[in-house]
Amino acid sequence: MTILVTGGAGYIGSHCVRQLIQSGKKVCVIDNLSRGHRAAVPAEASFFQLDLLETEPLTEIMKSQRIEKVIHFAALAYVGESVTDPLPYYTSNTAGTLSLLRAMRQARVSQLVFSSSCATYGIPDQLPITEDSPQRPINPYGWSKLFVEQILKDCASSYPNFGFIGLRYFNVAGCSKDGAVGEDHDPETHLIPNCLRTALGQQSHITVLGNDYPTPDGTCIRDYIHVDDICSAHLLALNALTTQSSRFYNVGLGQGFSVQEVISTSEKVTGCPIPVDIQPRRPGDPPMLSASHERISSELGWSPKYRSLEEIIQTAWDWFRTHPAGYRTDDP
C-alpha cells in the first residue's frame, strides 16, 4: 500500500511521514515547499514538489505511484494572516482540496484522512468541546476548513465508493523525541517555539495578549497535544478508513494549560528566564479551550502518550537547541 501525504514536508506532515515509514508503509509526499522543508522528508519517501492546484500532474502522480489512500495536511494555517489576507486561504485550503478530490476521482483513489482544525468551532458554548458542538468559525482559516468538511460530507453522500475521516485538532506542540524532525515556521506564531527562541536569545521577549481573563492566573488556557500523538491518531484513522467512512474526531489532550503555565514550564525546562511583554487582549480569543477525545478513544482506541506539559516542551527544546536555525542548517 502506498500512502500519499500532502504537505508532508511541513511540521505535522513530516512527523506523520516518519511514523508511516516506521509502521512499514510506502509513502509518497507532495509539497509545494512554500512553507515546508525538503530536509524534513525522509529519504525512504518518494517526493514531488507540486502545488495541489495542479490537478492533472497530481492525477498522474497518483496513478504512477499507485496511491491507495491519502492523508491531506497541505494548508495555510496562520489565523491572523487569514484575517488580513483571506484569499490565499480559500485558494490553498478550500480550492486546493477541491483539486485534490478531482485528482483522486480521476485516479480512482477513494479514501482520505483530512487534517481539519478546532478553528471550525469558533468560540464554544461549553467545555470540553465535543464533535457535536456547534461549528461557528470566527476567521477565514476556520471557514476554509469548515467548507472542506462540508465538501467531504457531500462527496461521501454522492459517491458510493468515497470515504473519509476528518481529524479536528487543537494546539499541536513538541517535536519527535529522537530529534530527527522538528518545528520550523517563518514567521513563528506558536507560543512554545517563541518561548524557546527567547530562551536561546533569538528574540528579546514573548508577547502575551491579555492577562485579565477569568482564569486562575489571568491568561488564556489552551489544550496542547504532542505532534507525535496527533500523528498516531492519523495512522489509526488510516487503518480504520473504508469507502464507507464519513466521520470526524477531535484530537486533544482533554485538559488545558495556561499561557503563564507554558512560560513557567519553558523556563524550568530551559533553565533560562523568558521576559514577557503584556499587551491587550486579542478580539475573539476565548478564555479557555479544551477538547473531548472520548469518541476517538472509544472508537479507534487512541490515547495520548504525552500528557505532561514539561515532557512536551522538553521534546521541543531538544530540537530547538540542536537546530537553532531550524532546517536551514540542513537545507542545501
N, C-alpha and C positions, 0 to 999 in steps of 0.2 A: 504493500500500500504506500503510495506517495501522497504526502500531505502538502498542499500549497499554503504557505504562510504569507499573507500580505502584510507589509510593514514589519517584516522580520529582521530588519536592521535597526529597529527602534528599541527603546528601553524595555518595554514588556515583551515585544515580539522576539527580541534576541534571547531573552531568558527562556521563553517558551520553545524556541527552536532547539536550544540545548537540551531541554527536558525531553522533547520528542525524539531527538537522536539517541539520548541515553536510554530511552524506552524501546529502541530498536526500530523506530520509524524512519522511512526515507523521506527527506524534506526538500522542498523547493521553495526558495524565498524570492519574493518580488518586492522591491522597494525603490522609490524614485530618489532616495538619498537626500531629499530636501531637508530632512531633519534626522535621518538615521545615519548610521556609521557602517561603512563596509567592513571595517575591522571587527565589528560585533558579530558578524555572521561566521559560524564555524566552517572550517574547510570541508567538512563532511556534507554540507548542504550545497545544492546547486543554487546559483544566484543569477538573477536577471534584474538589471536596472531598468525599470519601466514604471510609467505612471498608469494608475488604474483607468484613466480616461482613454487609454489606447486599447480599445476593445478588441480589435482584430488581432494585434500581436499577442494580447493576453489570451485570446482563444487558442491561438496556435501553440503557445507555451503549455497550456493545459492539455492539449492533445498530445504534443510531443513528449511531455513528461509523464503522461498517463496519470493525471491527477484524479484521485478518488474523492477526497474531501478537502474543504477549505477552512482555514482559520483566518478570520478577517480582522486584523488590527489596524491597518493603514488608515490614518485620520489625522487631522489637525486637532489639537487638544488644549489650546490656551483659552480659558474662559474670557479673560479680559480682552484679548485680541479679537475674539469673536464678536464682542460688543462694538469695538471701534472699527472693525473691518469684517463684516459678516459674510460677504460674498464668497471669499475663498473657502469658508467653512461649508457652505451649502454646495460649492463646486466639488471640493475634495471629499467631504464626508458623505453627502447625500448623492450627488451625481456620480461620484466615484464608485459608490456601492451599486448604483444602477448599472453602470458599465460592467462591473464585476459580475453582476447577476446575468446580464445579457451574454457575457462570455461563457459563464457556466452553462447557460442553456444551450449555446451553440456547441460547446464541447461535451455536452451531456454529463455534466458534473452536477449532482443534485443534493449535496449535503453541506451545510455551512454552520460553523460556530462563529457567532458575531460578538465582537467586543463592544458592548454598549456602556452606559455610564449612569451613575446615580444622578447626574445632572438632569436626567429626564424627569425626576420627581419634583425639582424646584424646592420650594420651602414646604416641608412636610407639616401635616396637621398633628401628627403624633409620632412618637418614637417607641421602639425601633421601627424603621421603615420596612414594610413587607412588600412583596411583589404585587400585592393588591392595593397598595397605597395610590392615591391619585397622582397622575403624571401631569405636572404643570410647569414646564421649563421656564426659567426666568432669563435665559440668554440664548443667543443663536447656536452656540455649541450644543446645548441641551436639546434644542429643537432639531438640529441636524441629525442627532442620534435618534430622537423620537420618530422623526419622519422615516428613517430607515426601519425602525421597529415595525411601523405600520406597513411599509412595503413588504417586509418579510412575512407578516401575517397574511397579507393579501396574496402573496405568491403561494404560501402554503395552502390557502383556501382554493386557489385556482388551478394549481399544478399538482396532480395527484402524486407525482414522484419527487416532490421537493420537500425537504425537511430542514429545520434549523433549530439551534438552541442559542439564545442570547444571554450573555452574562453582563449584569449591571454591577459595576464595582465602584468602590469608594476610594479613599486616598491610598494609592499604591506607594509603597516605600521599600527601602532596603536594596541590597544587591546580592548577587549569588555569593554563597558563603565561601566558595573557593577562590573568589576574586577574579574569575575568568571574564565575566561581563558585569557591567555596572550601569550607572545613570549618568548621562552626559547630554544636557539640554542647553541650548543657546537661543534665547535667554532662559535662565533658570528661574522658575516661579514657585517651585515647591519649597515648603518650609524646611524640611530636614536637610536637603542639599545646601540650602542657603546658610543654615546653622553651621554645617561642616565647612563650607567655604570661608565663613567668617573665622572659624577656629584655625583654618590654615593660613589666615592672613590675606586671603584673596579679596576680601571686602571688609570695610571697617565695622559694619554692624548689620543687623537684620531689622526690617521694619515690621512692626506689629500693628495691624489695623483694628484698633479698639481694645481697650482693657476694662470696659464698663458693661460687659454683657452679664445677664443674670445666671452666671455660672460660679462655681466655688472660688475661682481666682480671677474672674472678670474677663477671661479670654475665651475665644471660641473653642468648642470641643468637636473633634472630628474622629472618625473611625479609620484607623490606619491598618492596612493589610500588606503583608510582605509580598513582594513581587513573585517569589517562588510559590507561595500559596495561591496567588492568582493563577499562575501557570498550571499548577496541579489541577485546579478547577477546570481549566480548558481541556486538559487531557482526559479528565473524567467525562466532560461533556462530549468530547470527540468520540470516546468509546461507547457512550450511550446513544449517540446520534444515529437516527434512521431516517428513511424517506418519509416517515410519518410524524417525525418530531415537530413540535410547534410550541415552544415554551421558553420562559425566561426565569433566570435565577439571580438573586442578589448574592454578591460575594463580598463579605466584610468580616471583620474580627468579631463584631457583635458588641463591642464596647468602644468608648471614645476616650481620647486623651486631649487635654487642653493644649493650646499653643504654648503656654508657660511650662507645662509638663515636658513638652518636646524640647524646649530651650534648656530647661534644667537637666534633663536626661542627656542631651547633647554635650553639655558642659561636663557632666560626670564621665561620659564615655571618652571624650577627647582630652580631658584634663585642662581645658582652656576656657577662659571667660568669653562669653558671647554678648557683646554690647547690644542693647536694644533701643530702637527709636520708636516711641509710641505715637501713632497717628490716629486720626478719627476713624470711626467705623467705615467700612465699605458698604454702600447701599445694597440691600438684598442678602447680606450674609446672615443666615440663621444662627442662633447661639449654639445649637447642638445638632449633630447629625450622627446617627448610628444605624447599622443595618441588622436586620434579622437574617441569619443564614440557615434558618430551620429547614426551609424547603430543599435546598441543595444538599444539606447534610442528610436529611431523611431519604431523599430520592436517589442521590448519586453517591452517598457515603463520604462526602467531602468534609474535612475539618482542618482548621488552620494549624500548621506546625509551629509557627512563630506567634506566641501570644504575649511576649514581653516586649514592651517598647524599647527597653535597653538593648535587647538582643537584636531587634530590627535595626536600630540605629548603629549598633556595633558592626553589622554586616556592611552597612553603607560607609561607615568610617574606614573600614578595612580597604574598601575600593578607593575612596577619595584620597586617602593619604598615600596610596601606592600609584595612583593615577591622577596627580594634581592637575594635569592638563586634559584629563579625560582621554578619549580615543585619539586625540591629536598627537600623542606620544607614539601611537602605533600606526596611524594613517600614513600612507605614502605621500 
